[in-house]
């Protein structure tokens, strides 16, 4: 296995290429990358890491022969565990042993034509944190010789995942040809706990995690090719597994908002019932709404802290008080807006329980809930990051 070479002041890109029984493809792939593709790339040091699961056809032995010719060619051999684990261990080796600044996922069977490595790296050099080789943007394509059924499954399956994950601006969520910056993106992902690491479908989870951390995402056209040797690895089990992972991620992505909505409804009940009780004690509509809103804010803080944002729960007494004060300050918008809307509606229509109810619902749905959800995620429990603060 070769040793890493260092190039002063130059980023290092490592292509991680799993290869199981790819003896026929391996020689031509290595030759094309090192002789035709890498020489056309300037500004980075290009490296190729082959991850071989001790293939019976001696793929690893072929790589070893080429290592004597190409100093930036590396081989990692391990027991067979599945595609996901090949990438996970390849990424780990690329980062920890080769000190990669960016890693690329690429097939060894020429379905990802080597020439497309060039625009992928160019996008990275132009500031992209995550680069996607897309079959479904202008200039991209799938093989013409694919059966109609496979084309339909590929296109509509990808569309389904875009909808489930609510990523309408991105066009190819199932591609296996991607470049990821290490700092701030890959190093933020718990690779060993991605879903379905034994299957292709782990790539959907990896995509999902990468998008969460990347500041700049770029899609590059990819003309996906047919395998040059042997048969395709496409099968129904992989497709079903991919859909299942996407659905799970889609649900998980919405769970926090669903919880937030439930807590918000509880706060609404506290708010409305408090308003009506205080009105019966003779307080004005404005002050009744003001005090009831504060009671709802206290209720929301408690339930959001122990349930909605339980992974970020504030437990220390010394932290709870400042965070509660910050929570109140961030909710000042609701304290000001809700009484004004409810009082205004009472003056325009009538100061009745029905009018106050509808005015309160309008204030919450149209103004307060969207505002609070953003503020809570950004400043209280800090589950989101402002784009310019991402590292």
Order of alpha helices (4+ residues) and beta strands (2+ residues): beta-alpha-beta-alpha-beta-alpha-beta-alpha-beta-alpha-beta-alpha-beta-alpha-alpha-alpha-alpha-alpha-alpha
